[in-house]
Amino acid sequence: MTLRRRQFLRLAGAAIATPAIARTAFAQAYPARQIRLIIGYPPGGSADITARLMAQWLGERLGQQIIVESRAGGGTNIATEAVINAPPDGYTLLLVAPANAINATLYEKMNHVFLRDIEPVAGFIRFPNVVVVNPSVPVNSIPELIAYAKANPGKLNMASSGNGSTIHMSGELFKMLTGIDMVHVPYRGGAPALTDLISGQVQVMFDNIPTCAEHVKSGKLRGLAVTSTTRSEVLPDLPTVADFLPGYEASAWYGFVAPKNTPPEVIATLNKATNAALAEPAAKKRFGELGAILLPGSPADFGKLLAEETEKWGKVVKFSGARVD
């Protein structure tokens, strides 16, 4: 009886240990092949630039190639659902941005619930937008913009890269906190919106700093303020919107997530490699040139940011009445 009991205990112990051993072996082997990083944006923009830089630096640390794959369309929902529906093995990742947080409220019907269906991995960068006006608009500061808009309700056209975009929502948050009336004019992307702003077809835009900084420096556009809570090193002479409008903050950010139920060991491996990449002088220098600040931290830190941004932009979407179905 004693022998049989010992044999049973050994077998039971082995059965319990097997899943843990399998997970450990999987984590030690990961990554054993190339990884796909899917983005919901077309090539050439800030999302694509960020994804390719991080793919290169992460690939060097993980010892495997990371392929950036663009699946633009559907307000990033096409890319999001491609990753959510992929095997949770760490070989298909998603670049996430404020659009993902905004879409949770913007779209009434979706095939996924963003926060429920993903595993946060790591943040990359955060950077502000810039409140810019065509030089023909007779304002030189945020207080003057507010006063002019109140004196001329509906006269200013506010351009954006699309309904529900970060640029759009940054402007809607400004309208919500000031009570001013500016007419939203959505474009199919930031480039055509910026072109029309420079030509004077529209008058105001809350554009991403990497794409409009040079136009501000050259005088083609007049910069009024940055939308972050601190000044930007790229445009150091510009104050923040919050200097005149306490509580205002709007910034773009990038990071990446994995499908729900991706093993914690894989998440930890990716997070560690990301933080190591962001600590490199080359990353600090390159992202600094883009006007971005780094977002190192744990998966839980990034998950907290995603939850806070989803709640924040949900309120702004409801205020704006924006809908995309």
Secondary structure as GFF3:
##gff-version 3
##sequence-region A 1 325
A	DSSP	alpha_helix	2	29	.	.	.	ID=ss1
A	DSSP	beta_strand	35	39	.	.	.	ID=ss2
A	DSSP	alpha_helix	46	62	.	.	.	ID=ss3
A	DSSP	beta_strand	66	70	.	.	.	ID=ss4
A	DSSP	three_ten_helix	74	76	.	.	.	ID=ss5
A	DSSP	alpha_helix	77	84	.	.	.	ID=ss6
A	DSSP	beta_strand	92	96	.	.	.	ID=ss7
A	DSSP	alpha_helix	98	106	.	.	.	ID=ss8
A	DSSP	alpha_helix	114	117	.	.	.	ID=ss9
A	DSSP	beta_strand	118	133	.	.	.	ID=ss10
A	DSSP	alpha_helix	142	151	.	.	.	ID=ss11
A	DSSP	beta_strand	157	160	.	.	.	ID=ss12
A	DSSP	alpha_helix	166	178	.	.	.	ID=ss13
A	DSSP	beta_strand	183	186	.	.	.	ID=ss14
A	DSSP	alpha_helix	190	199	.	.	.	ID=ss15
A	DSSP	beta_strand	204	208	.	.	.	ID=ss16
A	DSSP	alpha_helix	209	218	.	.	.	ID=ss17
A	DSSP	beta_strand	222	226	.	.	.	ID=ss18
A	DSSP	three_ten_helix	241	243	.	.	.	ID=ss19
A	DSSP	beta_strand	251	259	.	.	.	ID=ss20
A	DSSP	alpha_helix	264	278	.	.	.	ID=ss21
A	DSSP	alpha_helix	281	289	.	.	.	ID=ss22
A	DSSP	beta_strand	293	294	.	.	.	ID=ss23
A	DSSP	alpha_helix	299	320	.	.	.	ID=ss24
###
